[in-house]
């Protein structure tokens, strides 16, 4: 098997896992509070950049970089509620 094909398969599986986690997060937010929160993907992207810079630029171990990114992005999102102003209420009724 060609090494590039194996690398493409692994990259596809990893990207698919990230997209599945994003979809599960959106589904959880929409199912619990019945609001489509558009800023969710932006905050996840900021967290991914924090992980990248901590790991690649500053040499922080990856598990520690993930924990720092989770803490940093969740505290930033909690401090700035105006980031979530682009919400759309769903039209369905709760039973």
PDB file of N, CA, C and O in Angstrom, chain B, residues numbered from 101:
ATOM      1  N   UNK B 101       0.848  -1.174   0.000  1.00  0.00           N
ATOM      2  CA  UNK B 101       0.000   0.000   0.000  1.00  0.00           C
ATOM      3  C   UNK B 101       0.897   1.242   0.000  1.00  0.00           C
ATOM      4  O   UNK B 101       1.895   1.312   0.716  1.00  0.00           O
ATOM      5  N   UNK B 102       0.519   2.189  -0.802  1.00  0.00           N
ATOM      6  CA  UNK B 102       1.272   3.424  -0.911  1.00  0.00           C
ATOM      7  C   UNK B 102       1.168   4.220   0.387  1.00  0.00           C
ATOM      8  O   UNK B 102       0.095   4.294   0.988  1.00  0.00           O
ATOM      9  N   UNK B 103       2.266   4.809   0.816  1.00  0.00           N
ATOM     10  CA  UNK B 103       2.286   5.549   2.078  1.00  0.00           C
ATOM     11  C   UNK B 103       1.409   6.788   2.003  1.00  0.00           C
ATOM     12  O   UNK B 103       0.834   7.199   3.011  1.00  0.00           O
ATOM     13  N   UNK B 104       1.297   7.389   0.828  1.00  0.00           N
ATOM     14  CA  UNK B 104       0.458   8.579   0.686  1.00  0.00           C
ATOM     15  C   UNK B 104      -1.023   8.234   0.797  1.00  0.00           C
ATOM     16  O   UNK B 104      -1.811   9.023   1.318  1.00  0.00           O
ATOM     17  N   UNK B 105      -1.398   7.061   0.310  1.00  0.00           N
ATOM     18  CA  UNK B 105      -2.781   6.620   0.438  1.00  0.00           C
ATOM     19  C   UNK B 105      -3.123   6.370   1.903  1.00  0.00           C
ATOM     20  O   UNK B 105      -4.201   6.739   2.368  1.00  0.00           O
ATOM     21  N   UNK B 106      -2.212   5.750   2.617  1.00  0.00           N
ATOM     22  CA  UNK B 106      -2.429   5.503   4.046  1.00  0.00           C
ATOM     23  C   UNK B 106      -2.522   6.820   4.815  1.00  0.00           C
ATOM     24  O   UNK B 106      -3.350   6.962   5.716  1.00  0.00           O
ATOM     25  N   UNK B 107      -1.677   7.771   4.459  1.00  0.00           N
ATOM     26  CA  UNK B 107      -1.726   9.084   5.114  1.00  0.00           C
ATOM     27  C   UNK B 107      -3.041   9.793   4.806  1.00  0.00           C
ATOM     28  O   UNK B 107      -3.617  10.424   5.692  1.00  0.00           O
ATOM     29  N   UNK B 108      -3.524   9.703   3.572  1.00  0.00           N
ATOM     30  CA  UNK B 108      -4.791  10.326   3.203  1.00  0.00           C
ATOM     31  C   UNK B 108      -5.961   9.679   3.944  1.00  0.00           C
ATOM     32  O   UNK B 108      -6.896  10.371   4.347  1.00  0.00           O
ATOM     33  N   UNK B 109      -5.916   8.374   4.123  1.00  0.00           N
ATOM     34  CA  UNK B 109      -6.979   7.682   4.862  1.00  0.00           C
ATOM     35  C   UNK B 109      -6.989   8.119   6.321  1.00  0.00           C
ATOM     36  O   UNK B 109      -8.051   8.383   6.884  1.00  0.00           O
ATOM     37  N   UNK B 110      -5.815   8.195   6.932  1.00  0.00           N
ATOM     38  CA  UNK B 110      -5.730   8.618   8.336  1.00  0.00           C
ATOM     39  C   UNK B 110      -6.184  10.065   8.493  1.00  0.00           C
ATOM     40  O   UNK B 110      -6.916  10.384   9.430  1.00  0.00           O
ATOM     41  N   UNK B 111      -5.758  10.944   7.587  1.00  0.00           N
ATOM     42  CA  UNK B 111      -6.192  12.344   7.649  1.00  0.00           C
ATOM     43  C   UNK B 111      -7.694  12.471   7.462  1.00  0.00           C
ATOM     44  O   UNK B 111      -8.334  13.289   8.122  1.00  0.00           O
ATOM     45  N   UNK B 112      -8.258  11.676   6.578  1.00  0.00           N
ATOM     46  CA  UNK B 112      -9.705  11.700   6.375  1.00  0.00           C
ATOM     47  C   UNK B 112     -10.463  11.241   7.603  1.00  0.00           C
ATOM     48  O   UNK B 112     -11.492  11.819   7.953  1.00  0.00           O
ATOM     49  N   UNK B 113      -9.958  10.198   8.266  1.00  0.00           N
ATOM     50  CA  UNK B 113     -10.607   9.727   9.491  1.00  0.00           C
ATOM     51  C   UNK B 113     -10.519  10.768  10.606  1.00  0.00           C
ATOM     52  O   UNK B 113     -11.489  10.971  11.336  1.00  0.00           O
ATOM     53  N   UNK B 114      -9.379  11.422  10.745  1.00  0.00           N
ATOM     54  CA  UNK B 114      -9.233  12.445  11.772  1.00  0.00           C
ATOM     55  C   UNK B 114     -10.120  13.656  11.498  1.00  0.00           C
ATOM     56  O   UNK B 114     -10.739  14.187  12.420  1.00  0.00           O
ATOM     57  N   UNK B 115     -10.188  14.092  10.256  1.00  0.00           N
ATOM     58  CA  UNK B 115     -11.053  15.215   9.909  1.00  0.00           C
ATOM     59  C   UNK B 115     -12.515  14.846  10.098  1.00  0.00           C
ATOM     60  O   UNK B 115     -13.311  15.663  10.562  1.00  0.00           O
ATOM     61  N   UNK B 116     -12.868  13.629   9.741  1.00  0.00           N
ATOM     62  CA  UNK B 116     -14.238  13.171   9.962  1.00  0.00           C
ATOM     63  C   UNK B 116     -14.599  13.138  11.438  1.00  0.00           C
ATOM     64  O   UNK B 116     -15.737  13.433  11.805  1.00  0.00           O
ATOM     65  N   UNK B 117     -13.643  12.784  12.285  1.00  0.00           N
ATOM     66  CA  UNK B 117     -13.891  12.798  13.730  1.00  0.00           C
ATOM     67  C   UNK B 117     -14.118  14.206  14.251  1.00  0.00           C
ATOM     68  O   UNK B 117     -14.994  14.421  15.090  1.00  0.00           O
ATOM     69  N   UNK B 118     -13.341  15.171  13.767  1.00  0.00           N
ATOM     70  CA  UNK B 118     -13.526  16.560  14.187  1.00  0.00           C
ATOM     71  C   UNK B 118     -14.895  17.072  13.739  1.00  0.00           C
ATOM     72  O   UNK B 118     -15.596  17.729  14.509  1.00  0.00           O
ATOM     73  N   UNK B 119     -15.270  16.776  12.513  1.00  0.00           N
ATOM     74  CA  UNK B 119     -16.574  17.216  12.017  1.00  0.00           C
ATOM     75  C   UNK B 119     -17.712  16.539  12.762  1.00  0.00           C
ATOM     76  O   UNK B 119     -18.749  17.158  13.000  1.00  0.00           O
ATOM     77  N   UNK B 120     -17.535  15.282  13.132  1.00  0.00           N
ATOM     78  CA  UNK B 120     -18.562  14.592  13.916  1.00  0.00           C
ATOM     79  C   UNK B 120     -18.713  15.224  15.294  1.00  0.00           C
ATOM     80  O   UNK B 120     -19.832  15.365  15.787  1.00  0.00           O
ATOM     81  N   UNK B 121     -17.599  15.608  15.924  1.00  0.00           N
ATOM     82  CA  UNK B 121     -17.685  16.283  17.220  1.00  0.00           C
ATOM     83  C   UNK B 121     -18.379  17.634  17.104  1.00  0.00           C
ATOM     84  O   UNK B 121     -19.168  17.997  17.977  1.00  0.00           O
ATOM     85  N   UNK B 122     -18.098  18.384  16.039  1.00  0.00           N
ATOM     86  CA  UNK B 122     -18.797  19.646  15.825  1.00  0.00           C
ATOM     87  C   UNK B 122     -20.296  19.427  15.643  1.00  0.00           C
ATOM     88  O   UNK B 122     -21.105  20.168  16.201  1.00  0.00           O
ATOM     89  N   UNK B 123     -20.664  18.423  14.875  1.00  0.00           N
ATOM     90  CA  UNK B 123     -22.084  18.142  14.650  1.00  0.00           C
ATOM     91  C   UNK B 123     -22.771  17.702  15.937  1.00  0.00           C
ATOM     92  O   UNK B 123     -23.911  18.089  16.194  1.00  0.00           O
ATOM     93  N   UNK B 124     -22.094  16.902  16.742  1.00  0.00           N
ATOM     94  CA  UNK B 124     -22.683  16.487  18.017  1.00  0.00           C
ATOM     95  C   UNK B 124     -22.861  17.667  18.959  1.00  0.00           C
ATOM     96  O   UNK B 124     -23.862  17.746  19.671  1.00  0.00           O
ATOM     97  N   UNK B 125     -21.901  18.585  18.970  1.00  0.00           N
ATOM     98  CA  UNK B 125     -22.033  19.772  19.806  1.00  0.00           C
ATOM     99  C   UNK B 125     -23.189  20.649  19.380  1.00  0.00           C
ATOM    100  O   UNK B 125     -23.947  21.128  20.224  1.00  0.00           O
ATOM    101  N   UNK B 126     -23.339  20.870  18.068  1.00  0.00           N
ATOM    102  CA  UNK B 126     -24.472  21.650  17.583  1.00  0.00           C
ATOM    103  C   UNK B 126     -25.794  20.964  17.886  1.00  0.00           C
ATOM    104  O   UNK B 126     -26.772  21.623  18.240  1.00  0.00           O
ATOM    105  N   UNK B 127     -25.826  19.652  17.750  1.00  0.00           N
ATOM    106  CA  UNK B 127     -27.043  18.903  18.041  1.00  0.00           C
ATOM    107  C   UNK B 127     -27.401  19.001  19.522  1.00  0.00           C
ATOM    108  O   UNK B 127     -28.575  19.132  19.870  1.00  0.00           O
ATOM    109  N   UNK B 128     -26.410  18.940  20.380  1.00  0.00           N
ATOM    110  CA  UNK B 128     -26.649  19.053  21.813  1.00  0.00           C
ATOM    111  C   UNK B 128     -27.180  20.437  22.174  1.00  0.00           C
ATOM    112  O   UNK B 128     -28.136  20.553  22.940  1.00  0.00           O
ATOM    113  N   UNK B 129     -26.570  21.482  21.632  1.00  0.00           N
ATOM    114  CA  UNK B 129     -27.027  22.840  21.924  1.00  0.00           C
ATOM    115  C   UNK B 129     -28.447  23.046  21.412  1.00  0.00           C
ATOM    116  O   UNK B 129     -29.288  23.593  22.126  1.00  0.00           O
ATOM    117  N   UNK B 130     -28.723  22.617  20.188  1.00  0.00           N
ATOM    118  CA  UNK B 130     -30.053  22.816  19.620  1.00  0.00           C
ATOM    119  C   UNK B 130     -31.096  21.987  20.354  1.00  0.00           C
ATOM    120  O   UNK B 130     -32.222  22.447  20.548  1.00  0.00           O
ATOM    121  N   UNK B 131     -30.743  20.770  20.767  1.00  0.00           N
ATOM    122  CA  UNK B 131     -31.701  19.909  21.440  1.00  0.00           C
ATOM    123  C   UNK B 131     -32.020  20.351  22.847  1.00  0.00           C
ATOM    124  O   UNK B 131     -33.143  20.161  23.313  1.00  0.00           O
ATOM    125  N   UNK B 132     -31.054  20.938  23.539  1.00  0.00           N
ATOM    126  CA  UNK B 132     -31.269  21.296  24.937  1.00  0.00           C
ATOM    127  C   UNK B 132     -31.929  22.666  25.069  1.00  0.00           C
ATOM    128  O   UNK B 132     -32.919  22.805  25.787  1.00  0.00           O
ATOM    129  N   UNK B 133     -31.399  23.672  24.391  1.00  0.00           N
ATOM    130  CA  UNK B 133     -31.929  25.016  24.581  1.00  0.00           C
ATOM    131  C   UNK B 133     -32.767  25.500  23.406  1.00  0.00           C
ATOM    132  O   UNK B 133     -33.265  26.626  23.428  1.00  0.00           O
ATOM    133  N   UNK B 134     -32.930  24.673  22.385  1.00  0.00           N
ATOM    134  CA  UNK B 134     -33.807  24.971  21.250  1.00  0.00           C
ATOM    135  C   UNK B 134     -33.406  26.253  20.524  1.00  0.00           C
ATOM    136  O   UNK B 134     -34.261  27.010  20.066  1.00  0.00           O
ATOM    137  N   UNK B 135     -32.103  26.487  20.426  1.00  0.00           N
ATOM    138  CA  UNK B 135     -31.580  27.671  19.754  1.00  0.00           C
ATOM    139  C   UNK B 135     -30.454  27.222  18.839  1.00  0.00           C
ATOM    140  O   UNK B 135     -29.592  26.440  19.239  1.00  0.00           O
ATOM    141  N   UNK B 136     -30.466  27.717  17.614  1.00  0.00           N
ATOM    142  CA  UNK B 136     -29.342  27.470  16.714  1.00  0.00           C
ATOM    143  C   UNK B 136     -28.303  28.543  17.005  1.00  0.00           C
ATOM    144  O   UNK B 136     -28.522  29.721  16.726  1.00  0.00           O
ATOM    145  N   UNK B 137     -27.173  28.129  17.566  1.00  0.00           N
ATOM    146  CA  UNK B 137     -26.151  29.079  17.996  1.00  0.00           C
ATOM    147  C   UNK B 137     -25.070  29.125  16.939  1.00  0.00           C
ATOM    148  O   UNK B 137     -24.269  28.197  16.820  1.00  0.00           O
ATOM    149  N   UNK B 138     -25.044  30.201  16.172  1.00  0.00           N
ATOM    150  CA  UNK B 138     -24.150  30.323  15.028  1.00  0.00           C
ATOM    151  C   UNK B 138     -22.697  30.494  15.472  1.00  0.00           C
ATOM    152  O   UNK B 138     -21.789  30.077  14.753  1.00  0.00           O
ATOM    153  N   UNK B 139     -22.458  31.092  16.627  1.00  0.00           N
ATOM    154  CA  UNK B 139     -21.096  31.382  17.073  1.00  0.00           C
ATOM    155  C   UNK B 139     -20.363  30.140  17.575  1.00  0.00           C
ATOM    156  O   UNK B 139     -19.177  30.224  17.893  1.00  0.00           O
ATOM    157  N   UNK B 140     -21.025  29.006  17.653  1.00  0.00           N
ATOM    158  CA  UNK B 140     -20.406  27.791  18.181  1.00  0.00           C
ATOM    159  C   UNK B 140     -19.172  27.397  17.369  1.00  0.00           C
ATOM    160  O   UNK B 140     -18.124  27.097  17.941  1.00  0.00           O
ATOM    161  N   UNK B 141     -19.289  27.395  16.062  1.00  0.00           N
ATOM    162  CA  UNK B 141     -18.167  26.989  15.211  1.00  0.00           C
ATOM    163  C   UNK B 141     -16.999  27.974  15.318  1.00  0.00           C
ATOM    164  O   UNK B 141     -15.840  27.564  15.239  1.00  0.00           O
ATOM    165  N   UNK B 142     -17.286  29.247  15.495  1.00  0.00           N
ATOM    166  CA  UNK B 142     -16.212  30.234  15.643  1.00  0.00           C
ATOM    167  C   UNK B 142     -15.433  30.015  16.928  1.00  0.00           C
ATOM    168  O   UNK B 142     -14.208  30.134  16.940  1.00  0.00           O
ATOM    169  N   UNK B 143     -16.128  29.699  18.001  1.00  0.00           N
ATOM    170  CA  UNK B 143     -15.445  29.475  19.272  1.00  0.00           C
ATOM    171  C   UNK B 143     -14.622  28.193  19.219  1.00  0.00           C
ATOM    172  O   UNK B 143     -13.527  28.138  19.778  1.00  0.00           O
ATOM    173  N   UNK B 144     -15.137  27.166  18.553  1.00  0.00           N
ATOM    174  CA  UNK B 144     -14.363  25.929  18.387  1.00  0.00           C
ATOM    175  C   UNK B 144     -13.108  26.200  17.561  1.00  0.00           C
ATOM    176  O   UNK B 144     -12.039  25.667  17.861  1.00  0.00           O
ATOM    177  N   UNK B 145     -13.235  27.022  16.527  1.00  0.00           N
ATOM    178  CA  UNK B 145     -12.079  27.369  15.708  1.00  0.00           C
ATOM    179  C   UNK B 145     -11.032  28.121  16.527  1.00  0.00           C
ATOM    180  O   UNK B 145      -9.836  27.874  16.369  1.00  0.00           O
ATOM    181  N   UNK B 146     -11.461  29.031  17.394  1.00  0.00           N
ATOM    182  CA  UNK B 146     -10.515  29.744  18.260  1.00  0.00           C
ATOM    183  C   UNK B 146      -9.792  28.769  19.186  1.00  0.00           C
ATOM    184  O   UNK B 146      -8.592  28.907  19.419  1.00  0.00           O
ATOM    185  N   UNK B 147     -10.518  27.790  19.710  1.00  0.00           N
ATOM    186  CA  UNK B 147      -9.893  26.778  20.553  1.00  0.00           C
ATOM    187  C   UNK B 147      -8.871  25.953  19.801  1.00  0.00           C
ATOM    188  O   UNK B 147      -7.826  25.604  20.351  1.00  0.00           O
ATOM    189  N   UNK B 148      -9.162  25.637  18.545  1.00  0.00           N
ATOM    190  CA  UNK B 148      -8.195  24.882  17.739  1.00  0.00           C
ATOM    191  C   UNK B 148      -6.935  25.694  17.469  1.00  0.00           C
ATOM    192  O   UNK B 148      -5.831  25.149  17.465  1.00  0.00           O
ATOM    193  N   UNK B 149      -7.097  26.996  17.245  1.00  0.00           N
ATOM    194  CA  UNK B 149      -5.918  27.852  17.065  1.00  0.00           C
ATOM    195  C   UNK B 149      -5.099  27.939  18.341  1.00  0.00           C
ATOM    196  O   UNK B 149      -3.870  27.957  18.283  1.00  0.00           O
ATOM    197  N   UNK B 150      -5.761  27.995  19.497  1.00  0.00           N
ATOM    198  CA  UNK B 150      -5.026  28.023  20.764  1.00  0.00           C
ATOM    199  C   UNK B 150      -4.203  26.742  20.915  1.00  0.00           C
ATOM    200  O   UNK B 150      -3.037  26.792  21.304  1.00  0.00           O
ATOM    201  N   UNK B 151      -4.813  25.601  20.608  1.00  0.00           N
ATOM    202  CA  UNK B 151      -4.088  24.330  20.686  1.00  0.00           C
ATOM    203  C   UNK B 151      -2.893  24.334  19.733  1.00  0.00           C
ATOM    204  O   UNK B 151      -1.797  23.917  20.106  1.00  0.00           O
ATOM    205  N   UNK B 152      -3.108  24.802  18.509  1.00  0.00           N
ATOM    206  CA  UNK B 152      -2.019  24.825  17.533  1.00  0.00           C
ATOM    207  C   UNK B 152      -0.847  25.678  18.009  1.00  0.00           C
ATOM    208  O   UNK B 152       0.303  25.241  17.973  1.00  0.00           O
ATOM    209  N   UNK B 153      -1.149  26.901  18.455  1.00  0.00           N
ATOM    210  CA  UNK B 153      -0.055  27.787  18.861  1.00  0.00           C
ATOM    211  C   UNK B 153       0.645  27.281  20.110  1.00  0.00           C
ATOM    212  O   UNK B 153       1.867  27.387  20.212  1.00  0.00           O
ATOM    213  N   UNK B 154      -0.096  26.735  21.060  1.00  0.00           N
ATOM    214  CA  UNK B 154       0.556  26.211  22.254  1.00  0.00           C
ATOM    215  C   UNK B 154       1.442  25.014  21.929  1.00  0.00           C
ATOM    216  O   UNK B 154       2.551  24.895  22.451  1.00  0.00           O
ATOM    217  N   UNK B 155       0.950  24.128  21.067  1.00  0.00           N
ATOM    218  CA  UNK B 155       1.689  22.900  20.761  1.00  0.00           C
ATOM    219  C   UNK B 155       2.828  23.140  19.765  1.00  0.00           C
ATOM    220  O   UNK B 155       3.963  22.726  20.001  1.00  0.00           O
ATOM    221  N   UNK B 156       2.520  23.803  18.661  1.00  0.00           N
ATOM    222  CA  UNK B 156       3.506  23.937  17.591  1.00  0.00           C
ATOM    223  C   UNK B 156       4.501  25.074  17.836  1.00  0.00           C
ATOM    224  O   UNK B 156       5.688  24.932  17.542  1.00  0.00           O
ATOM    225  N   UNK B 157       4.037  26.172  18.359  1.00  0.00           N
ATOM    226  CA  UNK B 157       4.909  27.332  18.499  1.00  0.00           C
ATOM    227  C   UNK B 157       5.645  27.375  19.842  1.00  0.00           C
ATOM    228  O   UNK B 157       6.809  27.769  19.912  1.00  0.00           O
ATOM    229  N   UNK B 158       4.939  26.958  20.915  1.00  0.00           N
ATOM    230  CA  UNK B 158       5.528  27.093  22.248  1.00  0.00           C
ATOM    231  C   UNK B 158       5.980  25.768  22.857  1.00  0.00           C
ATOM    232  O   UNK B 158       6.594  25.773  23.924  1.00  0.00           O
ATOM    233  N   UNK B 159       5.699  24.648  22.221  1.00  0.00           N
ATOM    234  CA  UNK B 159       6.194  23.362  22.680  1.00  0.00           C
ATOM    235  C   UNK B 159       5.487  22.791  23.900  1.00  0.00           C
ATOM    236  O   UNK B 159       6.049  21.950  24.602  1.00  0.00           O
ATOM    237  N   UNK B 160       4.265  23.234  24.162  1.00  0.00           N
ATOM    238  CA  UNK B 160       3.497  22.698  25.283  1.00  0.00           C
ATOM    239  C   UNK B 160       3.019  21.291  24.894  1.00  0.00           C
ATOM    240  O   UNK B 160       2.603  21.098  23.752  1.00  0.00           O
ATOM    241  N   UNK B 161       3.063  20.315  25.787  1.00  0.00           N
ATOM    242  CA  UNK B 161       2.561  18.972  25.451  1.00  0.00           C
ATOM    243  C   UNK B 161       1.090  19.022  25.020  1.00  0.00           C
ATOM    244  O   UNK B 161       0.307  19.824  25.528  1.00  0.00           O
ATOM    245  N   UNK B 162       0.738  18.156  24.084  1.00  0.00           N
ATOM    246  CA  UNK B 162      -0.586  18.210  23.468  1.00  0.00           C
ATOM    247  C   UNK B 162      -1.738  18.052  24.466  1.00  0.00           C
ATOM    248  O   UNK B 162      -2.689  18.829  24.389  1.00  0.00           O
ATOM    249  N   UNK B 163      -1.708  17.087  25.402  1.00  0.00           N
ATOM    250  CA  UNK B 163      -2.830  17.001  26.349  1.00  0.00           C
ATOM    251  C   UNK B 163      -2.979  18.264  27.207  1.00  0.00           C
ATOM    252  O   UNK B 163      -4.096  18.696  27.493  1.00  0.00           O
ATOM    253  N   UNK B 164      -1.858  18.845  27.610  1.00  0.00           N
ATOM    254  CA  UNK B 164      -1.913  20.078  28.387  1.00  0.00           C
ATOM    255  C   UNK B 164      -2.417  21.238  27.533  1.00  0.00           C
ATOM    256  O   UNK B 164      -3.164  22.085  28.022  1.00  0.00           O
ATOM    257  N   UNK B 165      -2.017  21.285  26.267  1.00  0.00           N
ATOM    258  CA  UNK B 165      -2.499  22.328  25.364  1.00  0.00           C
ATOM    259  C   UNK B 165      -4.005  22.218  25.158  1.00  0.00           C
ATOM    260  O   UNK B 165      -4.695  23.233  25.068  1.00  0.00           O
ATOM    261  N   UNK B 166      -4.518  20.990  25.083  1.00  0.00           N
ATOM    262  CA  UNK B 166      -5.968  20.806  24.944  1.00  0.00           C
ATOM    263  C   UNK B 166      -6.712  21.301  26.178  1.00  0.00           C
ATOM    264  O   UNK B 166      -7.743  21.963  26.057  1.00  0.00           O
ATOM    265  N   UNK B 167      -6.205  20.991  27.346  1.00  0.00           N
ATOM    266  CA  UNK B 167      -6.852  21.446  28.579  1.00  0.00           C
ATOM    267  C   UNK B 167      -6.809  22.970  28.707  1.00  0.00           C
ATOM    268  O   UNK B 167      -7.788  23.588  29.125  1.00  0.00           O
ATOM    269  N   UNK B 168      -5.689  23.564  28.353  1.00  0.00           N
ATOM    270  CA  UNK B 168      -5.576  25.021  28.402  1.00  0.00           C
ATOM    271  C   UNK B 168      -6.529  25.662  27.402  1.00  0.00           C
ATOM    272  O   UNK B 168      -7.158  26.675  27.708  1.00  0.00           O
ATOM    273  N   UNK B 169      -6.640  25.082  26.212  1.00  0.00           N
ATOM    274  CA  UNK B 169      -7.534  25.638  25.192  1.00  0.00           C
ATOM    275  C   UNK B 169      -8.990  25.534  25.623  1.00  0.00           C
ATOM    276  O   UNK B 169      -9.767  26.461  25.397  1.00  0.00           O
ATOM    277  N   UNK B 170      -9.369  24.423  26.239  1.00  0.00           N
ATOM    278  CA  UNK B 170     -10.746  24.281  26.718  1.00  0.00           C
ATOM    279  C   UNK B 170     -11.042  25.340  27.771  1.00  0.00           C
ATOM    280  O   UNK B 170     -12.089  25.986  27.730  1.00  0.00           O
ATOM    281  N   UNK B 171     -10.119  25.519  28.715  1.00  0.00           N
ATOM    282  CA  UNK B 171     -10.322  26.521  29.761  1.00  0.00           C
ATOM    283  C   UNK B 171     -10.348  27.935  29.184  1.00  0.00           C
ATOM    284  O   UNK B 171     -11.171  28.757  29.587  1.00  0.00           O
ATOM    285  N   UNK B 172      -9.453  28.217  28.248  1.00  0.00           N
ATOM    286  CA  UNK B 172      -9.363  29.570  27.686  1.00  0.00           C
ATOM    287  C   UNK B 172     -10.587  29.921  26.852  1.00  0.00           C
ATOM    288  O   UNK B 172     -11.144  31.009  26.996  1.00  0.00           O
ATOM    289  N   UNK B 173     -11.008  29.019  25.989  1.00  0.00           N
ATOM    290  CA  UNK B 173     -12.148  29.346  25.129  1.00  0.00           C
ATOM    291  C   UNK B 173     -13.468  29.359  25.896  1.00  0.00           C
ATOM    292  O   UNK B 173     -14.347  30.167  25.596  1.00  0.00           O
ATOM    293  N   UNK B 174     -13.615  28.485  26.872  1.00  0.00           N
ATOM    294  CA  UNK B 174     -14.868  28.508  27.634  1.00  0.00           C
ATOM    295  C   UNK B 174     -14.939  29.747  28.517  1.00  0.00           C
ATOM    296  O   UNK B 174     -16.015  30.327  28.670  1.00  0.00           O
ATOM    297  N   UNK B 175     -13.825  30.164  29.096  1.00  0.00           N
ATOM    298  CA  UNK B 175     -13.863  31.383  29.907  1.00  0.00           C
ATOM    299  C   UNK B 175     -14.044  32.626  29.033  1.00  0.00           C
ATOM    300  O   UNK B 175     -14.723  33.570  29.438  1.00  0.00           O
ATOM    301  N   UNK B 176     -13.451  32.636  27.851  1.00  0.00           N
ATOM    302  CA  UNK B 176     -13.635  33.772  26.945  1.00  0.00           C
ATOM    303  C   UNK B 176     -15.074  33.851  26.455  1.00  0.00           C
ATOM    304  O   UNK B 176     -15.628  34.944  26.343  1.00  0.00           O
ATOM    305  N   UNK B 177     -15.685  32.709  26.162  1.00  0.00           N
ATOM    306  CA  UNK B 177     -17.076  32.712  25.707  1.00  0.00           C
ATOM    307  C   UNK B 177     -18.024  33.102  26.838  1.00  0.00           C
ATOM    308  O   UNK B 177     -19.053  33.732  26.593  1.00  0.00           O
ATOM    309  N   UNK B 178     -17.687  32.733  28.071  1.00  0.00           N
ATOM    310  CA  UNK B 178     -18.532  33.105  29.208  1.00  0.00           C
ATOM    311  C   UNK B 178     -18.412  34.597  29.522  1.00  0.00           C
ATOM    312  O   UNK B 178     -19.377  35.222  29.961  1.00  0.00           O
ATOM    313  N   UNK B 179     -17.240  35.156  29.300  1.00  0.00           N
ATOM    314  CA  UNK B 179     -17.038  36.582  29.585  1.00  0.00           C
ATOM    315  C   UNK B 179     -17.621  37.488  28.519  1.00  0.00           C
ATOM    316  O   UNK B 179     -17.913  38.653  28.788  1.00  0.00           O
ATOM    317  N   UNK B 180     -17.792  36.973  27.323  1.00  0.00           N
ATOM    318  CA  UNK B 180     -18.278  37.790  26.207  1.00  0.00           C
ATOM    319  C   UNK B 180     -19.583  37.220  25.652  1.00  0.00           C
ATOM    320  O   UNK B 180     -19.569  36.541  24.625  1.00  0.00           O
ATOM    321  N   UNK B 181     -20.696  37.483  26.309  1.00  0.00           N
ATOM    322  CA  UNK B 181     -21.967  36.932  25.808  1.00  0.00           C
ATOM    323  C   UNK B 181     -22.407  37.561  24.490  1.00  0.00           C
ATOM    324  O   UNK B 181     -23.292  37.028  23.820  1.00  0.00           O
ATOM    325  N   UNK B 182     -21.808  38.683  24.107  1.00  0.00           N
ATOM    326  CA  UNK B 182     -22.185  39.289  22.829  1.00  0.00           C
ATOM    327  C   UNK B 182     -21.720  38.449  21.643  1.00  0.00           C
ATOM    328  O   UNK B 182     -22.189  38.652  20.523  1.00  0.00           O
ATOM    329  N   UNK B 183     -20.807  37.511  21.874  1.00  0.00           N
ATOM    330  CA  UNK B 183     -20.384  36.615  20.792  1.00  0.00           C
ATOM    331  C   UNK B 183     -21.526  35.718  20.354  1.00  0.00           C
ATOM    332  O   UNK B 183     -21.534  35.246  19.217  1.00  0.00           O
ATOM    333  N   UNK B 184     -22.476  35.477  21.216  1.00  0.00           N
ATOM    334  CA  UNK B 184     -23.577  34.573  20.875  1.00  0.00           C
ATOM    335  C   UNK B 184     -24.849  35.337  20.539  1.00  0.00           C
ATOM    336  O   UNK B 184     -25.949  34.823  20.742  1.00  0.00           O
ATOM    337  N   UNK B 185     -24.715  36.548  20.032  1.00  0.00           N
ATOM    338  CA  UNK B 185     -25.913  37.319  19.717  1.00  0.00           C
ATOM    339  C   UNK B 185     -26.558  36.879  18.420  1.00  0.00           C
ATOM    340  O   UNK B 185     -27.725  37.193  18.183  1.00  0.00           O
ATOM    341  N   UNK B 186     -25.843  36.168  17.581  1.00  0.00           N
ATOM    342  CA  UNK B 186     -26.434  35.700  16.333  1.00  0.00           C
ATOM    343  C   UNK B 186     -27.080  34.330  16.567  1.00  0.00           C
ATOM    344  O   UNK B 186     -26.524  33.289  16.217  1.00  0.00           O
ATOM    345  N   UNK B 187     -28.243  34.367  17.153  1.00  0.00           N
ATOM    346  CA  UNK B 187     -28.995  33.132  17.402  1.00  0.00           C
ATOM    347  C   UNK B 187     -30.302  33.204  16.650  1.00  0.00           C
ATOM    348  O   UNK B 187     -30.799  34.290  16.352  1.00  0.00           O
ATOM    349  N   UNK B 188     -30.846  32.072  16.351  1.00  0.00           N
ATOM    350  CA  UNK B 188     -32.134  31.997  15.671  1.00  0.00           C
ATOM    351  C   UNK B 188     -32.997  30.988  16.400  1.00  0.00           C
ATOM    352  O   UNK B 188     -32.623  29.823  16.541  1.00  0.00           O
ATOM    353  N   UNK B 189     -34.129  31.428  16.853  1.00  0.00           N
ATOM    354  CA  UNK B 189     -35.052  30.523  17.524  1.00  0.00           C
ATOM    355  C   UNK B 189     -35.659  29.572  16.508  1.00  0.00           C
ATOM    356  O   UNK B 189     -35.955  29.945  15.372  1.00  0.00           O
ATOM    357  N   UNK B 190     -35.833  28.353  16.942  1.00  0.00           N
ATOM    358  CA  UNK B 190     -36.479  27.388  16.041  1.00  0.00           C
ATOM    359  C   UNK B 190     -37.980  27.609  16.094  1.00  0.00           C
ATOM    360  O   UNK B 190     -38.503  28.160  17.062  1.00  0.00           O
ATOM    361  N   UNK B 191     -38.660  27.182  15.058  1.00  0.00           N
ATOM    362  CA  UNK B 191     -40.101  27.383  14.981  1.00  0.00           C
ATOM    363  C   UNK B 191     -40.907  26.267  15.614  1.00  0.00           C
ATOM    364  O   UNK B 191     -42.134  26.353  15.658  1.00  0.00           O
ATOM    365  N   UNK B 192     -40.262  25.228  16.102  1.00  0.00           N
ATOM    366  CA  UNK B 192     -41.023  24.106  16.632  1.00  0.00           C
ATOM    367  C   UNK B 192     -41.448  24.366  18.065  1.00  0.00           C
ATOM    368  O   UNK B 192     -40.790  25.111  18.791  1.00  0.00           O
ATOM    369  N   UNK B 193     -42.524  23.764  18.458  1.00  0.00           N
ATOM    370  CA  UNK B 193     -43.060  23.927  19.797  1.00  0.00           C
ATOM    371  C   UNK B 193     -42.615  22.794  20.672  1.00  0.00           C
ATOM    372  O   UNK B 193     -42.506  21.655  20.218  1.00  0.00           O
ATOM    373  N   UNK B 194     -42.355  23.093  21.924  1.00  0.00           N
ATOM    374  CA  UNK B 194     -42.013  22.065  22.899  1.00  0.00           C
ATOM    375  C   UNK B 194     -43.274  21.394  23.378  1.00  0.00           C
ATOM    376  O   UNK B 194     -44.295  22.042  23.605  1.00  0.00           O
ATOM    377  N   UNK B 195     -43.193  20.084  23.530  1.00  0.00           N
ATOM    378  CA  UNK B 195     -44.375  19.363  24.029  1.00  0.00           C
ATOM    379  C   UNK B 195     -44.215  19.003  25.486  1.00  0.00           C
ATOM    380  O   UNK B 195     -45.110  18.395  26.074  1.00  0.00           O
TER     381      UNK B 195
END
